[in-house]
Amino acid sequence: MTPYDPIFADGPGTGLAHPASYWLDTAGPLPADDGPAPAALDTEVAVIGGGYTGLSTALHLARRGHRVTVLEANRPGWGCSGRNGGFARMAFGRLSFSDMVSRFGLPAAKVLFGHTKASLDNVRQMIREGGIDCDASEAGYLKVAPKPGRAAALAAEARLMQRELDYPAEFIDARTLQRDHLGGAQSFGALRIPDALALHPLKLAAGVLRMARAAGAVVHASSPVTGWRKDGATHVLSTPHGTVRAAQVVIGTNGYTPPGLHRDLDAAMMPILSHIIVTRPMTDADVAGSNFVTGHVLTDARKLMFYWRRLPDRRILFGGRGLIADTPGRTASHRDYLYRELIAKYPSLDGIGIEHDWHGWVAFTRDFLPRIRCAADDATVHYAVGYQGSGVSLSLYAGRLIAARIAGDAAEPAIEAAGHPVRPFPLHRLMRIPQRALFYWYRFLDSRP
Ligand SMILES: Cc1cc2nc3c(=O)[nH]c(=O)nc-3n(C[C@H](O)[C@H](O)[C@H](O)COP(=O)(O)OP(=O)(O)OC[C@H]3O[C@@H](n4cnc5c(N)ncnc54)[C@H](O)[C@@H]3O)c2cc1C
């Protein structure tokens, strides 16, 4: 069987079950959906993709009284939304605040930071309004210096955020970090951002699905969009079961976007695998040896960064993005690589073992910026994609912004930095070759002091 790669595949499959994961094992019963799309359907807004982007769009449109139908190829939350690390952060791709300043200038960077803050507040608000039980905790975020030489830049970032945003970011020195948060061999200080949630991503997706349906949205599973044409002003989408006619279409397919779905998105994204391992629960001795006591969500200051956190049942979730091909052999060796890297951080945990691992496709754009906008030549087509692997908060917020735009609600301003046309990757179908070289280069850069 050819391994699935969104660059080449016709689509992400049809009616597939959620992949095995720690999240699936601990989610409890998942809510009902509306089953496959019928043979003929008329709707006002059709949403392609039933992840956070699509479900949030549907929720916010339905609340305003619009008729909205989600078409999901597999199950709602089947893509990244049901399998991520559960870090809800203030994020616009991977840009730090200093990156925002150098790319857009200080005034625009401040506006953009405000959007990232609003995106996290939106997650809090949705959880509250929907009574979503997704084990959410106000965790905070630590960006850890894995080598002594990386600490100064993190300290400078904290100072910049304090000075320009009056935001309570802080730099935690190595001694304090090791004493109060986490020990190990690679904890040389950290930037602390107090705003971030740790949560159960599949329970969150299930909660948003429930909210969207309760508000009146219809969510069809096992309904991949396999064709798309226009009949006058009406969009006509084909599914294996029939056709869906809609006045407007929203695309929320992100890393799982098949080629040919819409011309704006052809070759526009580089799908990259993100892979997670989960250990057995730490014993008291494990905790004492590693001093892994922090509830913060964690990443490290590296090009090919790792992300990790302590789960409520004391397991460690540890993820990274070095896997290139989704084959059983490569996945197994990447799982071993992630485990080696975890143990390199916490040598005293050697032997803790892996009890779960899974992966999914995140989406990068050429300029590393997410996009939330209308199609270049059709104001009735909207998309939100390219979250650069950090889309929990932004995708839910993007859905809200798209809904506001469709409803003509000017009170929810668009994110200007996400509004530019997407530039396609040249030789997109050959991109796995330079990607391999780039990852070797990143590993070399990350190995330097
Ligand atoms: C392992 C992993 C860890 C991650 N960790 C984090 C994290 O901790 N924090 C964070 O902020 N971000 C994280 N992310 C990224 C985050 O999960 C995503 O940015 C976010 O979930 C994107 O949501 P989405 O709704 O846009 O896309 P998805 O949830 O991927 O949903 C896209 C959906 O579109 C469907 N689809 C595709 N084509 C079609 C079609 N033709 N017709 C119908 N349906 C279609 C797919 O079946 C899929 O369900 C992680 C991702 C992965 C894979």
The ligand as an SDF file (V2000), in Angstrom:
LIG
                    3D

 53 58  0  0  0  0  0  0  0  0999 V2000
    0.7350   15.5150   16.1630 C   0  0  0  0  0  0  0  0  0  0  0  0
    0.2550   16.9450   16.1470 C   0  0  0  0  0  0  0  0  0  0  0  0
    0.4590   17.7610   17.2390 C   0  0  0  0  0  0  0  0  0  0  0  0
    0.0100   19.0790   17.2360 C   0  0  0  0  0  0  0  0  0  0  0  0
    0.1230   19.8060   18.3800 N   0  0  0  0  0  0  0  0  0  0  0  0
   -0.3790   21.0570   18.4260 C   0  0  0  0  0  0  0  0  0  0  0  0
   -0.4130   21.7640   19.6480 C   0  0  0  0  0  0  0  0  0  0  0  0
   -0.0940   21.2300   20.7230 O   0  0  0  0  0  0  0  0  0  0  0  0
   -0.8390   23.0570   19.6230 N   0  0  0  0  0  0  0  0  0  0  0  0
   -1.2510   23.6600   18.4810 C   0  0  0  0  0  0  0  0  0  0  0  0
   -1.5930   24.8430   18.5150 O   0  0  0  0  0  0  0  0  0  0  0  0
   -1.3060   22.9760   17.3210 N   0  0  0  0  0  0  0  0  0  0  0  0
   -0.9190   21.6810   17.2680 C   0  0  0  0  0  0  0  0  0  0  0  0
   -1.0400   20.9590   16.1170 N   0  0  0  0  0  0  0  0  0  0  0  0
   -1.6860   21.5880   14.9600 C   0  0  0  0  0  0  0  0  0  0  0  0
   -3.2080   21.7400   15.1440 C   0  0  0  0  0  0  0  0  0  0  0  0
   -3.7380   20.5130   15.6030 O   0  0  0  0  0  0  0  0  0  0  0  0
   -3.8330   22.1480   13.7970 C   0  0  0  0  0  0  0  0  0  0  0  0
   -3.2580   23.3740   13.3800 O   0  0  0  0  0  0  0  0  0  0  0  0
   -5.3460   22.3450   13.8620 C   0  0  0  0  0  0  0  0  0  0  0  0
   -5.9690   21.2550   14.4920 O   0  0  0  0  0  0  0  0  0  0  0  0
   -5.8900   22.5230   12.4520 C   0  0  0  0  0  0  0  0  0  0  0  0
   -7.2840   22.3500   12.4710 O   0  0  0  0  0  0  0  0  0  0  0  0
   -8.0680   22.3080   11.0930 P   0  0  0  0  0  0  0  0  0  0  0  0
   -9.5040   22.1680   11.4300 O   0  0  0  0  0  0  0  0  0  0  0  0
   -7.6870   23.4630   10.2430 O   0  0  0  0  0  0  0  0  0  0  0  0
   -7.5220   21.0100   10.3410 O   0  0  0  0  0  0  0  0  0  0  0  0
   -7.6960   19.4710   10.6920 P   0  0  0  0  0  0  0  0  0  0  0  0
   -8.0880   19.2530   12.1010 O   0  0  0  0  0  0  0  0  0  0  0  0
   -6.4880   18.7740   10.2040 O   0  0  0  0  0  0  0  0  0  0  0  0
   -8.9560   19.0410    9.8410 O   0  0  0  0  0  0  0  0  0  0  0  0
   -8.9500   18.9760    8.4350 C   0  0  0  0  0  0  0  0  0  0  0  0
  -10.0500   18.0110    8.0330 C   0  0  0  0  0  0  0  0  0  0  0  0
  -10.3170   18.1710    6.6390 O   0  0  0  0  0  0  0  0  0  0  0  0
  -10.7780   16.9200    6.1610 C   0  0  0  0  0  0  0  0  0  0  0  0
  -10.6930   16.9350    4.6990 N   0  0  0  0  0  0  0  0  0  0  0  0
   -9.5970   17.0400    3.9180 C   0  0  0  0  0  0  0  0  0  0  0  0
   -9.9450   17.0360    2.6150 N   0  0  0  0  0  0  0  0  0  0  0  0
  -11.3050   16.9370    2.5690 C   0  0  0  0  0  0  0  0  0  0  0  0
  -12.2600   16.8930    1.5080 C   0  0  0  0  0  0  0  0  0  0  0  0
  -11.8770   16.9360    0.2360 N   0  0  0  0  0  0  0  0  0  0  0  0
  -13.5690   16.7810    1.8250 N   0  0  0  0  0  0  0  0  0  0  0  0
  -13.9710   16.7480    3.1250 C   0  0  0  0  0  0  0  0  0  0  0  0
  -13.1040   16.7780    4.1720 N   0  0  0  0  0  0  0  0  0  0  0  0
  -11.7900   16.8780    3.8980 C   0  0  0  0  0  0  0  0  0  0  0  0
   -9.8580   15.9210    6.8440 C   0  0  0  0  0  0  0  0  0  0  0  0
  -10.4300   14.6300    6.8870 O   0  0  0  0  0  0  0  0  0  0  0  0
   -9.6750   16.5480    8.2410 C   0  0  0  0  0  0  0  0  0  0  0  0
  -10.5290   15.9670    9.2150 O   0  0  0  0  0  0  0  0  0  0  0  0
   -0.6110   19.6310   16.0800 C   0  0  0  0  0  0  0  0  0  0  0  0
   -0.8240   18.8070   14.9760 C   0  0  0  0  0  0  0  0  0  0  0  0
   -0.4110   17.4730   15.0040 C   0  0  0  0  0  0  0  0  0  0  0  0
   -0.6580   16.5950   13.8220 C   0  0  0  0  0  0  0  0  0  0  0  0
  1  2  1  0
  2  3  1  0
  2 52  2  0
  3  4  2  0
  4  5  1  0
  4 50  1  0
  5  6  2  0
  6  7  1  0
  6 13  1  0
  7  8  2  0
  7  9  1  0
  9 10  1  0
 10 11  2  0
 10 12  1  0
 12 13  2  0
 13 14  1  0
 14 15  1  0
 14 50  1  0
 15 16  1  0
 16 17  1  0
 16 18  1  0
 18 19  1  0
 18 20  1  0
 20 21  1  0
 20 22  1  0
 22 23  1  0
 23 24  1  0
 24 25  2  0
 24 26  1  0
 24 27  1  0
 27 28  1  0
 28 29  2  0
 28 30  1  0
 28 31  1  0
 31 32  1  0
 32 33  1  0
 33 34  1  0
 33 48  1  0
 34 35  1  0
 35 36  1  0
 35 46  1  0
 36 37  1  0
 36 45  1  0
 37 38  2  0
 38 39  1  0
 39 40  1  0
 39 45  2  0
 40 41  1  0
 40 42  2  0
 42 43  1  0
 43 44  2  0
 44 45  1  0
 46 47  1  0
 46 48  1  0
 48 49  1  0
 50 51  2  0
 51 52  1  0
 52 53  1  0
M  END
$$$$
